[in-house]
Amino acid sequence: MGIRYFAEVQSNTGHDAAAIKSYTDFITHDPQNAVGYIRRGVASMRRGDSESAIKDFREAKQRDPKANGGQPR
């Protein structure tokens, strides 16, 4: 099971703090992948940490200009 998949399971089951740690591991292994930043940002928002979330959404946008910060298109 990959790190990203594990983080998604954690996030989808309401374990956002653990998901944030797992997404951080994913980002460490694949720092150019915008998805990790977006998903970590969403988990941070759910925990009420909008500052970290905004930072992650901006990082995602730098890596992939088509990234939309987790917002529906």
N, C-alpha and C positions, 0 to 999 in steps of 0.2 A: 504494500500500500504506500503510495507516494505522500510526501509531506503536504502537498496542496489538498489532496483528497481528504486526508486526516483533518486538516484545518477546516475544510468545508463541513465535515460531519460535526465537528465540535461547534462550529458556528450555527449550523442548522438545528442543533439540539439545545441551543441556549447557553452553551459554555463559551461565552465570548472572550473571557480573560485567557482561557487556554487556547482559543482560536487565534488570538492576537499573537501569542508566543509562537504558535505553529506557523502562522503567516510570516512572522519575522524570520523564522528558520528558512522558509521557502524563499523569501526575498534574498537572504544571505546566499543561497545556492543559485538563484537566478535573478540577479538584481535588475536586469533589463526588462523583465516581464511585468507589465503594468497591472496585470490581474491581481497579483499579490498585494500591491499597494491599495488597489480599489477595495478588495475584500477586507483587508485589515482596516481600512478607513471606515467601512460599513460597520464592522464589529466595534470599532472605537466609538462611532456615533451612538450605537445602541447602549454603550456603557456611559454615555454622557460626556465623552471626551471629544468635543467638537474641534478643539485646537489640533489634536493629533490627527483626527480624521481629515481636516482640511489640508494639513501638511502631506498626508498620504495621497490625497486626490491630486494635489499639485505635482507630486513626484510621478504619479501615474501619467499625468498629462505630458510631462517632459519626456517620458519614455515612449509614449504612444499618443501623438497629437489627436488621435481619434477617440481616445479614452474620454469618458464623460463623467468621471467621478462617481460611478455607481448609479447614476440617474438613468431612468428609461429614455430611450431615444424617441 
